[in-house]
Amino acid sequence: MKIGIVCYPTFGGSGVVATELGKALAAHGHQIHFITYSQPARLDFFSENLFYHEVTISKYPLFDFPPYELALASKLVDVVRFEQLDILHVHYAIPHASAAFMAKQILATYNIKIPVVTTLHGTDITLVGKDASYSPVVTFSINQSDGVTAVSQNLKAETLNHFDIHREIRVIPNFIDLARFSLKPRQHFKQAIAPGDERILVHTSNFRKVKRTTDVIRIFKKVKERIPSKLLMVGDGPERTHAEQLSRELGVADDVRFLGKQDAIEEILSVSDLFLIPSGSESFGLAALEAMACKVPIISSNTGGLPELNHNGVTGYLSEIGDVDDMAANAIHILEDNDRLEQFKEAALNRAKDFQLANIMPLYEQYYQEVIAEVASA
Ligand code: GMT
């Protein structure tokens, strides 16, 4: 198939999923065209089946807000016509689904029927999409997509709850490439971080409010009171300063390392004993899946799709949002006993295997074929 992929080419989860899916589909023989405003972060190599089309946005002085959606729709028309794409797959509803709808209408004037699949990732529904300033467009463009997928059962339910949707939503979860995300022997790194053989706790995110990074610091403070430990904070974003400040106020700053944005996350996860993800909202939790693939158990909130991934008492524990006491108690329970920690680690890896690329990519291929056939016969 010739597949066009639209996404935010940033470090966010939806961009990672879109890029990794495109790479995997290309390796499987499909021709993949990425259509984004800059080169996706993980697309920095050559492959004969991968193509990149940049959406250039005019900076004309009249535009206080350059019309990205129009530039994207125009680029989609161009790429679909001249590369003869079979299907467009847009990741994150806003504004990709509505840009795809516009492109589809324009292409119809050239007698081209292009099927559009929209994948809902999370905040496009749970946070931004619900906002009254976007919700009519989000509702309309989901309904106008030829196929819609959501990354968890919970996100599907949220979408049906909050929007007037009259089309089927297929759940296709996030996936993991176990060739990249696996436990790697990195003893020297572990020694450098935890010279006294302390336990290593880790959090990775984009440090937005929804990630509740200050809860991570509070949990760590409580764990450290009982178990010698270190905390690695990976990523960057608006809440980082607050988290740093809090770690100083709570007197744990010397045991917390803020590492900033890192590419080789799997190396850091490989030396970690426990992953903390106390999010206020999390449609799936790709960061937790990456940790589990590296044999790291999960302490999480019980929001969104997290319970579908993290099995309570097996791969880690789930607590109410903001219940840092419970999260800390669960963390201590896992970390205080070597055998128990090993059991949780094994279970985390086993659960991660359910989401390996080889299991999930065929679900997208199958879905594309269904949608293409449906549009052709309409
Ligand atoms: O907030 C993020 O983690 C980034 C965000 C995005 O759309 O880029 O991630 C969302 O999509 C990921 C991939 O499908 C999911 O694994 C994340 O759970 C989801 N984030 C939230 O729902 C907050």
Residues whose N, C-alpha, C, O or C-beta is under 5 A from the ligand:
A	BS01	GMT	G12 G13 S14 G15 V17 H121 G122 T123 V151 N174 S281 E282 S283 F284 G285 L286
